[in-house]
Amino acid sequence: MAKYLVETYYTCSFKVSHYLDNIDEKNIQNLEKRDDGKFEILDVKLDNRKTKNLDKIEKNKINIIENDLPHPEDKSSLKKINQENLTKNINDNKGKRFSMPDRRKGYIQKASIGDHKVYLHTGEYEDGKIGEIFIDTSKEGELVKATMNNFAIAVSLGLQYGVPLDEFVNAFVDTKFEPSGKVFGNDRILSASSILDYIFRELAISYLNREDLAHTPSIGGSEILDENEQDENSEDKTQFLKLVKDITSKGFVRSNYKKKFVDLSDVKIKLKGKK
C-alpha cells in the first residue's frame, strides 16, 4: 500500500507562433483561442517537489493513485515515473518540424582545402540556434555537387526535426577522404581530413563553443558585461547587448557576443568639412 504521493512540478517555457492573413484588433484579442499555432518548447526546468500523505486524501482518489504509484521504497521506480511524466509532456512535439523563418540570420564562410574552395552557408532561428546549412564546392563534378547539396538538405531537415548538432559533429568530425590537407581562409581551422571534417569543426566552434576542435585560440577583448551584474550602470549595456543579439548571427561572432563588441559610446569624433 502506498502511503505517500510525491508530486513533481516543472516550469515550462514555450512559444506559440500564429500566421495571420489579416491583422486587426478582433484577431489579436481572440488569438489565444486559436488552435492553428505552432507550439515549440523552449525550456523545461524542475521547479520543486511536494510530498502528500495519501491517508488524508479521499478514498476514491487513493484507489486511483495506488494503481499507478510503486512502493515508496522503490526509488528507481519512482524516479522512472517522474521521468516518464516529463517525457510524456515533451513527446507531444516529437516528430514535428520547426520550419525556418522566412527572413533569417546566418553567415557564409569561404575556405580552401587544397585546391578546392568550399562555401558554407548557415541559417539560424530567431534564438540563434542553427537550423539549416548549404554547401557549395568548386572543381567538383556534378555528381559530387549534387551529393553535397542533398547531404546539406538531410542535415538541415535533421536539425529542424530536433536532432542536436552534437550528434552530427560526433558523427562526421575526423572523417577522412579527399580533398584534405591544409585549410586556408578560416582563422580557427588550419587543416582538415575531409570536407565534412572541416564543415562540422566550423559549426561546432561557432555554435557549440567546442574549442577542443579548433587549432588556434579564440581572440577576443574584455567582456562588456558580467552576467550577474545588475547595477544601474550596466542597464544600458544590457539593452545594447540584447539588441546586438537580435540583429547579429550567433555563428558569425562564434557565440562570443560579450568579447566581440566594444563600447564606443564615450568616443567623440569630430568631422571637419572643406570650406
Residue pairs with C-beta under 8 A, 6 or more apart in sequence:
1 66
2 54
2 65
2 66
2 69
2 70
2 71
2 72
3 53
3 54
3 55
3 72
4 51
4 52
4 53
4 54
4 72
5 51
5 52
5 53
5 54
5 57
5 65
5 69
6 49
6 50
6 51
6 52
6 78
6 82
7 49
7 50
7 51
7 52
8 46
8 49
8 82
8 85
8 86
9 46
9 47
9 48
9 49
9 50
10 44
10 45
10 46
10 47
10 86
10 89
11 44
11 45
11 46
11 47
12 41
12 43
12 44
12 45
12 89
13 41
13 42
13 43
13 44
13 45
14 39
14 40
14 41
14 42
15 39
15 40
15 42
16 37
16 38
16 39
16 40
17 37
17 38
17 40
18 31
18 34
18 36
18 37
18 38
19 36
20 27
38 96
38 98
38 99
39 92
39 93
40 93
40 98
41 90
41 93
42 127
44 86
44 89
44 90
54 62
54 65
54 66
57 65
68 81
69 78
69 81
70 77
70 78
70 81
71 77
72 78
94 162
95 161
96 161
97 157
97 160
97 161
98 125
98 131
98 160
98 161
98 162
99 160
100 123
100 125
100 131
100 132
100 160
101 125
101 126
104 123
104 124
104 125
104 131
105 123
105 124
105 128
105 247
105 248
105 249
105 250
106 121
106 122
106 123
106 124
106 249
106 251
106 252
107 121
107 122
107 206
107 249
107 251
107 252
108 119
108 120
108 121
108 122
109 119
109 120
109 185
109 186
109 202
110 117
110 118
110 119
110 185
111 117
111 118
111 120
111 183
111 184
111 185
111 186
111 189
111 198
111 202
112 118
112 183
112 184
112 185
113 179
113 180
113 181
113 182
113 183
113 192
113 195
113 198
114 178
114 179
114 180
114 181
114 182
115 139
115 179
116 137
116 138
116 139
116 140
116 179
116 195
117 137
117 138
117 139
118 135
118 136
118 137
118 195
118 198
118 199
119 134
119 135
119 136
119 137
120 133
120 134
120 135
120 199
120 202
120 203
121 133
121 134
121 135
121 136
122 130
122 132
122 133
122 134
122 203
122 206
122 249
122 251
123 130
123 131
123 132
123 133
123 156
124 130
124 131
124 249
124 250
124 251
125 131
128 245
128 249
128 250
128 255
129 207
129 250
130 159
130 165
130 203
130 207
130 251
131 156
131 159
131 160
132 152
132 156
132 159
132 160
133 152
133 155
133 156
133 159
133 199
133 203
134 149
134 152
135 148
135 149
135 151
135 152
135 195
135 199
136 145
136 148
137 144
137 145
137 148
137 195
140 148
148 195
155 168
158 168
159 165
159 168
165 203
165 204
165 207
165 208
166 208
168 200
168 203
169 200
169 203
169 204
169 208
169 210
169 213
172 196
172 197
172 199
172 200
173 197
173 200
173 201
173 204
173 213
174 193
174 197
175 193
175 194
175 196
175 197
176 193
176 194
176 197
177 193
177 194
178 194
179 194
179 195
180 192
180 193
180 194
180 197
181 191
181 192
182 190
182 191
183 189
183 190
183 191
183 192
183 198
186 198
186 202
187 216
187 219
188 202
188 205
188 214
188 215
188 216
188 218
188 254
189 198
189 201
189 202
189 205
189 214
189 215
190 215
190 216
191 215
192 198
192 201
201 210
201 213
201 214
203 251
204 210
204 213
205 211
205 213
205 214
205 254
206 250
206 251
206 252
206 254
206 255
207 250
207 251
207 255
209 254
209 255
211 217
211 218
218 254
218 256
218 259
220 256
220 259
220 260
221 259
221 260
221 262
222 259
223 258
223 259
224 237
224 240
224 241
224 258
224 261
224 262
224 263
225 234
225 237
225 238
225 241
225 258
226 234
236 265
237 263
240 263
241 257
241 258
241 261
244 257
244 261
245 257
248 257
253 260
254 260
